[in-house]
């Protein structure tokens, strides 16, 4: 099984009111329950507003710390799902379902394979 990242991009600006966002969040909860039941769920969550980000950038001699976001645009990463699927087609099927629920643009990408005898970058 391969792990895939499904990234959800949402427009900058005002968050929809509860009467609009509530039903979407209920459907996402159902989606996550179905992922778990299928054994495909690894992790997923929404993110805080990009204005709450802190950016760390190594300059060669020090690490600069600034208020974020790192990239500014009309959309931002609003949340993500990490799933396991036998192949890209299966991952895209989950992604299509989530796109229908959210109405947001999604990106589906496989995680790079790590040899079993090497630690994942950043761990140790």
N, C-alpha and C positions, 0 to 999 in steps of 0.2 A: 504494500500500500504506500502511496505517496501522500505527503502532506501538502495541502494547497492553502494559500492565503487568498481570501475573498475580501477585497478592500472596497468599502462603500464611500463614495464621494458625495458630499452634500453641498448645496450652495451656501455661500457666506450670507449672513444677515440674520433676520429674525427667525427664531425657532417657531414652527407652527404651534398654534394653541393646542391645549390638551384634547379638545374635541376632535381635532384633526390627527394629532400625533398618537393619541391613545389607541385607536383601532389598529394603527400600523404596528405599534409596539406589541399589542396582543398577538398579531399575526407573526411577528418575529419570534415571540415566545413559543408559539406553536411550531414554527419552523425549527427552532433550536431543540424542542422536544422530539421532533421527528428525526433530526440529525442524531440525537442521543440514542433513540430507539434503533436506528440503523447502524449504530456503532461508528458513525462518521465524525462525530463531534470531538474536537480536541479542546478548543477554547474560542471564546468570542466575547466582544464587549464594545460598547460605544466609548467615544472619547470626549473629553471636555472641550470647550471652545478653543480654537487655535490661539486666541489671545492669552490663554493661560500657559502656553508653552514656554520653555526655557531652552535656549540654543547653546550648545557647547561646541566650540570650534578650536581645534589645535592649530596654532599659528607657526609652529616650528620651535618656539621657545616657551610658550605658555598656552594654557587653555583659556580662551576668551568665553565669558558667560554673558549672554545678552537675553533680553526679553524676546520671545518669539512672535510669530512663527518663523521658521527658517525660510520658507517660500511663501510669498503672498500671491493670491490669485482670487478668482471669483468662486472657486470651490476649494474644499479642504477635505482631508481624511476625517470622516466622522465616526467610523467604527470599522470593525473587521470580524471575520470568522476564520478560524483555522480548522480545516477539516481533513479527514483522511478519505481518499477515494482510490479505487483500483486504477483509474486512468483519467486523462483530461476530459474525456466525454462525460464521465460520471461527475467530475467536479463542476463542469459547465452546466450540467442538469441542475445541481444544487444552486449554482449561481443564477441561472435563469429564474428559478422559483423565487429566490430572494429579490431579484430585480423586479419581478412582478409585484411582490409585496411592497417594496419600498418606493418604486418608481425612480430610484437613484441610479446613476451610472456606477457600474461595478468593474473591478479588475480581478481576474483570476490568474494566479501565478503559482507554479510549483516551487517548493523550497528546494534549494540546491542540495544535492545528495552529499552526505558527509560519510567518509569511510568509517566503519564500525569501530576501528581501533584509535580514532582521533577524537579529541574532545571538540564539541561545538564551539565555534569562535565566541569568545567572551566568557566562556565558563572555564573553570579550573581552580 
